[in-house]
């Protein structure tokens, strides 16, 4: 009946409207009024009272959308007959014309991927072979930790012995949310091992511990942050990004936990990874699938921790790193490196729907890149 189409979903669940329709429907057999005739008589009444009924009834406090649902944009939207409530457009009918047939997929060309942004680049020079959204400024999650490691390893190049310095895990580091290396406050381990904790299990807590330990060596970004070692370390991360010409990058923390304004781009991650891979220890750590370490507690007790890399590509011969990342804002991210017949590539995938999808997209991009560079089986 066309008259029913002027009612919103919420009106149809309102008790007064239900009582009205129940009464009218009960009268139909006795009154012998055709349904279409009844609808035409009801339409003026419904239109006249439409603005009144629901405005008088407060929203049910229990009828709230889920956190990931959008709010309804109106209580009494008038929907034309046969139209979609979501769009207001005419709903398709069985005999509606199909969209035009798309051309056949070409055998040549770039692979099909589902991630939002990606880059394929030469691992030694950073020259980009192909990309999509390479310069878009986005959240990059734990791929931030590549820079955290880079800053520490730049210090170690000048003073290699600092890799053996013992770091005592602080209360702040131990309380850091998200992915963890499972160290406890008061436990100690060398910087070298803490870099494994940062890059294999992607310890947000390890990033804080490193930043606290080394931050006092660096100048603060401002007088307000002069007393905080972590803030000084983050300031150095931003200075390093500037030196590497990472123009889309701004760091607000050392681990990539969500923070408004903490961003980078796929192209900047290529620049950073090219620079970081020049360090032998960095290359060794990011290529490690599993690492065991002994940590010492305040009372001298020791225990063994085992860290496994979050990078699923390392289970496949030919891949050698680098770093995964995930937050709800960033999606699944994967910065990776691969070698084939003395040819090395870096692939950056950002905004994939899952870790498995990020791996699949990366493998497809590597396959395309190596074929383009003349690699054969």
N, C-alpha and C positions, 0 to 999 in steps of 0.2 A: 504494500500500500504506500503510495507516494507520500502521504501525510506523515508517516513515521520517520521519514528521512530528515525532517527538520529537528529531530531530537538528538541531543548529544548522548554519549555513553553514560555520563554521570546522571543525566535526567532519567534515563531508563531504569536506573537503580534507585532513584528517589522514591521513598515509600508512598508519597501522595500520588505521584504519577502511576505507580503500580496499582494503587487502589482504584484510580480513575479508569484505567484500562481494563482492570478486572471486572468492574461494573459494566462497562460498555460491551465487553466481549460476552458477558453473561446475557445481555439483552439482545444480542444479534439473532439467535434462533427465533425468539418470540416476535421481535419487531420486523423480521424478514427484510432488513435493510442490506442491500448489496454492500460488500466490503469497500469497493471503490467509491460508492456514494457516501458511505460513512467517512472515508478519508477526506473527501472534499468538504464535508461539513465540519470536520475537526480542524482542518488547517487554519482557518481564521482564529479559532479559539486558542490553538496552541501558540500561534504567532503573537497574540495579544498578551498571553500570560507567560511567555517564555522568559522575559527579562525579570519576572517577579519571583518565580518559584525557587530557583537555586540561590538567589541573593539572600533569601530569608533563612537559608539553611547553612550553618557553619560547616566548614570542611571537617570530615572525620579525622581526628589527629592520628589515628592508626593507619590511615590511607595515604602513606607517604611513599614516594618512589624509592627504589633501592639507590645506594650511593652512586652506582655507575649508570643509573638511568637518568634521562632528561625529564625535567618538569613538564607537565602538560601546559600548553600555552593558552588555554582558555576553557571556561566551564561550559559555554553554550554556543559553540561554533556551529553555524548552519551549514550542513553538508548537502549539496545538490544530490538529487536521486542518481544512483549508480556511480557516485564519486568515491574516491579513496579518502578516508578520514585523515591519513597522514599528510597527503599533499593537496587535497581538494581537487585534484585532477580527475578526469573521467576514468573510471576503472576500466581496464582492458576487457573486452568481451571475447568470446570463443572465436569469433570470425575476424578479430583485429589483425591487421597486417603485421607480419614478423619483421624484425629489423633486417636491413640489407645484409646479405652474406658477406663476411669479410674475406679478403684474399687469402690464399694458401700461405702458410708459414714458409718463409724462405729458409733454405738450408744454410745459407751464409748469414753472417751478421752476429750481433751480440747475443749472448744467452738470455733467456728469460729468467728473471729473478723476482722475488717478492719483497725484498728489503726496501726501505725508503731511500737510502743513500748508499753509494758504493764507489770504490775506486780500485782500479788495477794499475800498479805502477812498478817500475824497475826498482829492485831492492837496493841497488848500489847508488843510483843517481837520483831516484825519486821522480824521474820522468813519468808522467801519466800516460798510460796507453789508452784508457777509456774510463769514463765515469758517468755518474748521474747524481746530481745534487751535491757535487764535491765541495762546494763553497758554502752550502747552507749551514747556518749556525744552529747547532742542536745540542741536546744533552747527550753526553757520551759515557756516562756511568763509570765503571771501574777501569776503562781504558785510560783514565786519568793517571793510574798508577804507573804507567810507562814513564810519565814525567817525574813522578816521585822517585823512581829508581834512577832515572837519568841524572837528576840533581845529586843524589848520593854518589853515584859512580863517577861523576865529574870531579867531586872532591877526592875520591879514591885514586883517580889517575894521578893526582898531585901528591897524595899521601897514602900509598897502598896499605900501610899498617892500620889505618882506621877501620879497615874491614874486619879486623880482629878485636876491635873495641867491644867491650861488653855493654849491652843495653839492658837497663832494668825496666821491665814493663810497668807503666804507671797505672794508677786507678782510672785515669781518664781514658787511656788506651784500652784497658780491659772492659770498660763500660761502653765502648763504641758499638753502635748497632750494626746489623747487617752481617755480611760474610765475615768469618773469623778464622784466625789461625789457632785458636784455642789456648793461647797463653793466658796465664793468670797474673794478676797484679803481684809484683815482687819477684817474679821469675826473671832469670837472666839468660841471654844468649848473644853470640857475636853478631855484628852488623851483617856479615856475610850470610849468616843463617836467616836473619830477619828479612833480607832481600828475597830469599826463597819463600818465606811466610807471606810476603807481599804479593809475589807474582804467581805462585802456584795455587794455593787455596783462595787467593784474592782477599787477603786479610785487611779489612778496613781498620782493624785495631793495629795491625803491623804498620800501616801507613801513618797512623797517629804517633806511634812509638818512634818511628824514624824521624818524623817531622819535629817532635819534641827534642830528640837527642841532638839533631844537627842544626835546628833553627837558630840557636844563639850565635852561630857563625856568620849569619847573614844580616844585612841591614833591614830594618822594618820598612813596611810600605808607608807608614805614617807614625807620628809620635803616639797616637792612641794605641797602636799595637806593639809598641817597643818592648813591653815586658813579657810578651807571649811568644815563646819559641815556635809554636806551631804557626802562628800568623807570620812570623819572620820567614819560615820555610816556604809558606805559600807565596809570599812576596817574591822569593827567589824563583819559584816555579814560573811565575808570570814574567820575570826578567829573562829567564831562559827561553820561554816561548817567544818573547820579543826578539831575542838574538837569533832564533831559528826561523824568524819571519812567519810565525804562526799568527796571522793577523785576525783570525776569527776566534782565537782562544782567550778565555779568561778563567782562571782558577780561583775558587773560593775555599777549597779544602784539599787535603792531600789524597783523598780516596775516591772521590766521585759520587759520594752520597748526594741525593737531590738537594739543590740549593739554587734559588732563582738567580740567574746571571752566570752560573757555572756552566760554560759551554765551550764547544770546539767545533771542528768540521772534519769531514773525511780527508780532505786534502792536507789539513794541518796534522792529522794523525799520521799521514804518510811521511811528512817532513820529520816529525818527531821520531818515528820508528827507524827511518834511515839513519838518523843521528845516533840513536840508542844502540842499534845493531853494530856499530863500529867498536863497541866495547866487548871484549871477549867474554867477560864474566856474564854480561847481560845475555849474550847469545846462548851461553851454556845453561843459564837458569831457565830461560823461557822455552828451551827445548827439552827440559826435564819433565818426565811424566810422574815421577814419584821420588820423594826425598824424605829421609828419616833424620831426626835431630834429637839430641839430648839436651834438655833444659834443666837449669838449676834453680831451686826455690830458695826463699829467704833462709830457711833452716838448713840448707845444704842438701836436702833431698833432691834426687834426680829422677826424671821420668823421660820417656821417649815419645816423641810425637811423629806421626807420619802424615805428610802432606801430599796430596795428589793434585795434579794440574786440572784446572777446569776447562782446558782447551781440548776438545774432542778430536780436533784434527791431528793431534800428536799420536793418535792410535793408527795413523796411516803413514806409510813410508813416504818420505819426501817433504814432509811439513816440519817446520822448525820453530814454531812460536806463533803468536806472541802473547796476546792478552784478550781475555773475554770481558764482558760487562753486561750488566742488566739492571735496569730500574723500570718501573712502570712507564715513566716519561720517555726513557730512551729506547725501550724495547730491548731485544737481544742484540748485542754488539760483538763483533769479532774482528780484531786486528791480527793478521796472520802473515807468516812468511813461508815460502816454499822454494825448493831447489830442484832443478831437473837438468841433468847434463850440463852442469856448470852455469846454469841460467837461474837467477834468483828473482822472484817477484814478491811484492807486498800486495795483499788484498785487504781492503777495509770494507766491512759490511756494517751498516748502522740501521737500527730500527726494524730488525727482523721480528717475526711473530713468536719465535721460539729459538732456543739454542740449536736444536736440530735443523731448523730452517736456515739459520745463519751459517751452519756448516755446509749444508747443501748448496746454498747460494755461493759460498766461497769456492767450493770445489768446481762448480760450473764456470765461475769466472777464471779460475786458474786454468782449466782445460781450454777455455777460449784464448787466454793470454798466451799460453805456451804454443798453441797451434798457430797463432798469429806470428810468433817469433820463430816459426819453422821447426819446432820440436816434433819428433815422431816417436812412435813406440819403439 
